Amino acid sequence: MTDNFYLCLMMLLSHEGGFVNHKADPGGMTNLGVTRQAWETYVGHSVGEADIRALTPDRVAPFYHKCYWDKAKCDGLPSGVDYVVFDIAVNSGVVRAIRILQQALGLIDDGIFGPNTLAAVDNKNAQDLIKKICDIRLTFLQHLPTWPTFGRGWSKRVAEVEVDALMMAD
């Protein structure tokens, strides 16, 4: 269990892309995967489009570490599992990421990463866990009302994250 944060962040940012403001995206205005609302909460004040467009990987790294990596307890996860959980946390929320991890472990999915979750992770093969997490994640995404609009991209992302995570775990 190591700190793969920067490696995972760079892989995540390759999926998030640059500035977008898609009318069907509930996240609204986004750059590098950071929504305007999330950035405002993080910086503690209102921001405009220019502020969101000006985000850089270096500038958002502390945000991602504090708001997603740390909250999803990724430092306590095996290499590869940390990446899939982090990617889900960013894409679908920290509680959802922990719940999907817990489902993959066969635990009650309360969304709270406690000692039972950590013990179950320690007793599971990382590659098997990665595959199970990605299967559950894809099923979750397929049931979202925005699947018809974003499903193709999400399917590609889940598949690529799985491949990269399996290589990390190897």
Secondary structure, DSSP 8 states (H G I E B T S, - for coil): ----HHHHHHHHHHHH-S-B--TT-TT-SEETTEEHHHHHHHHTS---HHHHHT--HHHHHHHHIIIIITTTTGGGS-TTHHHHHHHHHHHH-HHHHHHHHHHHHTS---S---HHHHHHHHTS-HHHHHHHHHHHHHHHHHTSTTHHHHHHHHHHHHHHHHHHHHHHH-
